[in-house]
Amino acid sequence: MITNFTQLVDKVKTVTPQTIAVVAAEDHATLGAIHRAISTGFAKAILFGNQLIIESLLAHYEIPDHSYTIIHQPNEQIAVSEAVTMVNQGKADILMKGIIGTDIFLKAVLDKTSGLLNQGEVMTYVAAMQIPTYHKLLFISDTAVIPYPDLNQKVAMLKYSVEMAKRFGISKPKVAFIGASEKAGNQSQTAIDASIISKMAQRGQLGEVIVDGPLDIFLATQPESLSIKRINTPIEGDADILIFPSLESCNAFYKGLVRFAGAELAGLIQGTRKPVVLMSRSESENSKFYCLALACLMSNKNR
C-alpha cells in the first residue's frame, strides 16, 4: 500500500513513462515539476506556449532534448484546443494546466464535440493529501469543480475517490461523508444524502467500500472521539476518504491544512477520458510534481 508521496514517486518509476501535454508552459513551477518528472523517469512532455519564453526558462534545467517537444502557440485558446486534440488522438496521455486561465482551460476540456468528458459522465476533483499528523494518505473531494454536489454527483465523487484509493493499494476504502453534525436525523440535505449513500453501500450497491455519514472531522479521523461522543461507526476514526458537502468546505479544509499543518496535496480531475492536472497558478513546484506522479499512476491503470 502507498502511504506517502515518496512511495507514490517510487511506484511510478516502475510504470510506462507517460506523455504530458502542458498548456501555457511558460512558468517556472510548472517546468520545474516537468523537469523532475522527466528526470525521475516517469514522463515525457509536449510544451505548448511561447517558444522563446519556454526555451529561456528551460535553460535553468538540464532536460534531454528527446524527452520534450515545444509547440509554439502563444494563443491560449488555440493551445488548449490543440493539446486536448493530442490527448484524444492518443499522442499524449495526460493534460496539464500551466499558466492558462482556468475558465479557458476547462471550456476546452468540457467541449461537447472535442473535449475529454464522455456524455453523461460527472466531472469532479479528487485529491490525495499527505498530512504530518495523520498516519496515512487522506483522499478528499471535491476541492475544485462541483460547487454544491447533488446526490448523484456525490455518488460519482465516491466512485472516483474509491478508484483512486484502490490504485494506492487500499482494497476496501473507508469513506466518510462529512457534515457539521453526525446526527442522521438532521433534516439538512447534507445529512439526508449521506444517510442515503451509506445505506446504498450497506446493500452492496457501491462495491467493496465502507461508507458512513454524516460524520464530523473528528469522528472520521480520530478514533478516541468515538468513545468521547459514544458513537459507533464502521469508519472507526480511520477514514481513507472524506467527501465534503460543498466545494467551499473542501477547499477551505485542504488550504487550512497546507497553510497551518504543512500538508501537501496531489489532485486530479476525474471523470474525463484521460487524467487532467488542474492546479492553481500559485501552487508550488512540489505540489505540481506530486500531481504529475498521481496522474501517471492513474494513466497507467489499464496498462
Number of C-alpha atoms within 10 A of each C-alpha: 13 18 15 17 20 11 13 17 22 14 17 24 18 11 17 15 20 24 23 28 31 30 29 27 27 25 16 16 21 25 24 20 21 25 24 19 26 20 15 15 18 23 26 22 23 20 27 27 25 18 17 12 14 21 12 11 16 17 9 12 12 9 15 10 8 8 15 19 13 19 18 16 18 17 13 19 17 15 23 28 19 18 26 29 18 17 21 17 10 12 15 21 25 28 26 27 22 28 21 21 14 14 9 13 23 17 14 22 21 16 13 12 10 13 19 24 19 14 9 7 13 18 20 23 23 27 26 25 22 22 19 13 10 13 12 17 23 21 25 27 29 30 24 21 17 20 14 15 19 15 16 12 16 25 19 19 27 26 17 21 28 26 17 23 25 16 17 20 12 17 14 14 22 23 27 32 28 27 22 12 15 20 14 18 10 12 10 10 12 23 23 17 22 27 20 15 22 21 16 15 18 15 10 11 12 18 13 14 18 19 27 25 30 29 24 16 19 14 28 29 23 15 16 13 16 17 10 9 10 9 11 11 16 14 23 18 21 21 26 24 29 26 25 26 26 22 19 15 17 21 16 12 14 20 16 13 18 16 10 8 13 13 17 21 24 23 28 24 21 27 21 18 16 21 24 28 24 20 22 14 16 8 12 16 18 17 18 28 22 23 25 31 28 26 26 27 25 20 21 15 11 5 6
